[in-house]
Amino acid sequence: MDHTRWLDDEEQRTWRAFLAAQRLVSEKVERRLQTAAGMPQAYYEILVRLSEAPCRTLRMSVLADSAMSSRSRVSHAVARMEEAGWIVRRACPTDRRGQLAQLTEDGWQVLVAAAPEHVESVREAVFDALTPDQQAALRDAAEAIVAHLSDRPEWPVTGDSGPDGPDPARAS
């Protein structure tokens, strides 16, 4: 018995358009970020996640979850960024097994320098092509897919940042 729920013509068209759009956007943003800032999108994403966290610090496991990446991949990326002076890693004082990643001032400056080109590439690749209604529909569709596929209550994950408390510089 065949229980395959084949895609009809409209579903096939939607699926293929989604794949093409996803790949083209990712390639455009990646290429511009590499050219302008000399870093891959994955590094930029890690820097952003840390910049948004209290004290610019996250547990490595939370960082991996929030970046929707494997722990080993994030650990490797953090090691490279640590060598560049953008991130420091330290032991979690409340959990011997845990490690914290913290954005350094140099890392913050790298992110600040890369952000304008990154946001412009995202705007050109996505938002300039869509009306406000289409933007809302895209957001609704993407959030529905994330909710359907994710076991997390929210994306990005923003949980436990460690014992340091809120960053006074970001408290305003």
C-alpha positions as CSV (number, residue, x, y, z in Angstrom):
1,M,0.0,0.0,0.0
2,D,1.3,3.4,-0.9
3,H,0.7,6.0,1.8
4,T,3.1,8.6,0.3
5,R,1.5,12.0,0.4
6,W,2.9,13.3,-2.9
7,L,3.2,17.0,-3.4
8,D,0.6,18.4,-5.9
9,D,1.8,20.9,-8.5
10,E,1.2,24.0,-6.3
11,E,3.0,22.4,-3.3
12,Q,5.9,21.3,-5.6
13,R,6.1,24.9,-7.0
14,T,6.1,26.3,-3.4
15,W,8.7,23.8,-2.2
16,R,11.1,24.6,-5.1
17,A,10.6,28.3,-4.8
18,F,11.4,28.0,-1.0
19,L,14.6,26.0,-1.7
20,A,15.8,28.4,-4.4
21,A,15.0,31.5,-2.3
22,Q,16.7,30.0,0.8
23,R,19.9,29.1,-1.1
24,L,20.1,32.3,-3.1
25,V,19.6,34.5,0.1
26,S,22.2,32.4,2.0
27,E,24.7,32.6,-0.8
28,K,24.3,36.3,-1.3
29,V,24.6,37.1,2.4
30,E,27.5,34.7,2.9
31,R,29.4,36.1,-0.1
32,R,29.0,39.7,1.0
33,L,29.9,39.0,4.6
34,Q,33.0,37.1,3.5
35,T,34.1,39.9,1.2
36,A,33.3,42.8,3.5
37,A,34.3,41.3,6.9
38,G,36.3,38.2,6.1
39,M,34.1,35.9,8.1
40,P,31.5,33.3,7.4
41,Q,27.9,33.8,8.3
42,A,28.3,31.2,11.1
43,Y,30.9,33.4,12.9
44,Y,28.7,36.5,12.5
45,E,25.7,34.6,14.0
46,I,27.8,33.6,17.0
47,L,29.0,37.1,17.5
48,V,25.4,38.4,17.3
49,R,24.1,35.8,19.8
50,L,26.8,36.8,22.3
51,S,26.2,40.5,21.7
52,E,22.6,40.1,22.6
53,A,23.2,38.1,25.8
54,P,23.5,39.5,29.3
55,C,27.2,40.4,29.9
56,R,27.7,39.3,26.3
57,T,28.1,35.8,27.6
58,L,26.4,32.4,27.0
59,R,27.0,28.9,27.9
60,M,28.5,27.0,25.0
61,S,25.5,24.7,24.9
62,V,23.0,27.6,24.8
63,L,25.1,29.3,22.1
64,A,25.0,26.1,20.0
65,D,21.2,25.8,20.4
66,S,20.6,29.5,19.7
67,A,22.7,29.2,16.5
68,M,20.9,26.0,15.5
69,S,24.2,24.3,15.1
70,S,26.0,21.3,16.6
71,R,28.0,21.8,19.8
72,S,31.1,20.5,18.0
73,R,30.7,22.9,15.1
74,V,30.2,25.9,17.5
75,S,33.1,24.8,19.6
76,H,35.4,24.7,16.6
77,A,34.1,28.2,15.4
78,V,34.6,29.6,18.9
79,A,38.1,28.2,19.1
80,R,39.0,30.0,15.8
81,M,37.4,33.3,17.1
82,E,39.2,32.8,20.4
83,E,42.5,32.7,18.4
84,A,41.5,36.0,16.7
85,G,40.7,37.6,20.1
86,W,37.0,38.0,19.5
87,I,35.8,35.6,22.1
88,V,37.1,34.2,25.4
89,R,36.1,30.9,26.9
90,R,36.0,30.2,30.6
91,A,34.8,27.5,32.9
92,C,31.3,28.0,34.3
93,P,31.7,28.7,38.0
94,T,28.4,27.0,38.9
95,D,28.8,23.9,36.8
96,R,32.2,22.1,36.3
97,R,31.1,20.6,33.0
98,G,29.9,23.8,31.5
99,Q,31.9,26.4,29.6
100,L,31.0,30.0,29.0
101,A,31.8,32.0,25.8
102,Q,32.1,35.7,26.1
103,L,32.4,38.4,23.4
104,T,35.5,40.5,23.9
105,E,35.8,44.2,23.1
106,D,37.7,43.3,20.0
107,G,34.9,40.9,19.0
108,W,32.3,43.6,19.6
109,Q,34.3,46.0,17.3
110,V,34.5,43.3,14.6
111,L,30.7,42.8,14.8
112,V,30.0,46.6,14.8
113,A,32.2,47.0,11.7
114,A,30.5,44.0,9.9
115,A,26.9,44.8,10.8
116,P,26.2,47.6,8.3
117,E,27.2,45.5,5.3
118,H,25.4,42.4,6.7
119,V,22.2,44.2,7.2
120,E,22.4,45.9,3.8
121,S,22.9,42.4,2.2
122,V,19.8,41.1,4.1
123,R,17.8,44.1,3.1
124,E,18.7,43.8,-0.5
125,A,18.2,40.0,-0.7
126,V,14.9,39.8,1.2
127,F,13.2,43.0,2.2
128,D,13.6,45.1,-0.9
129,A,11.8,42.4,-2.9
130,L,8.8,42.2,-0.6
131,T,5.9,44.5,0.2
132,P,5.1,45.0,3.9
133,D,2.2,42.4,3.6
134,Q,4.6,39.9,2.0
135,Q,7.1,40.5,4.8
136,A,4.4,39.7,7.4
137,A,3.3,36.6,5.5
138,L,6.9,35.4,5.2
139,R,7.4,36.0,9.0
140,D,4.2,34.1,9.8
141,A,5.1,31.2,7.5
142,A,8.7,31.0,8.9
143,E,7.4,31.1,12.5
144,A,4.9,28.4,11.8
145,I,7.6,26.2,10.3
146,V,9.9,26.8,13.2
147,A,7.1,26.1,15.7
148,H,6.2,22.9,13.8
149,L,9.8,21.6,13.7
150,S,11.3,22.9,16.9
151,D,11.2,21.4,20.3
152,R,12.2,24.9,21.7
153,P,9.6,27.3,23.0
154,E,11.4,30.2,21.3
155,W,14.0,31.0,18.7
156,P,16.5,32.2,19.1
157,V,17.3,30.5,22.4
158,T,18.4,33.1,24.9
159,G,18.5,31.2,28.1
160,D,21.2,30.8,30.8
161,S,24.0,33.3,30.4
162,G,25.9,32.3,33.5
163,P,26.4,33.8,36.9
164,D,27.5,37.3,36.0
165,G,24.1,39.0,35.9
166,P,23.0,41.8,33.6
167,D,25.5,43.9,31.7
168,P,25.4,47.4,33.2
169,A,26.4,48.9,29.8
170,R,23.3,47.4,28.2
171,A,20.9,48.2,31.1
172,S,19.5,51.4,29.5
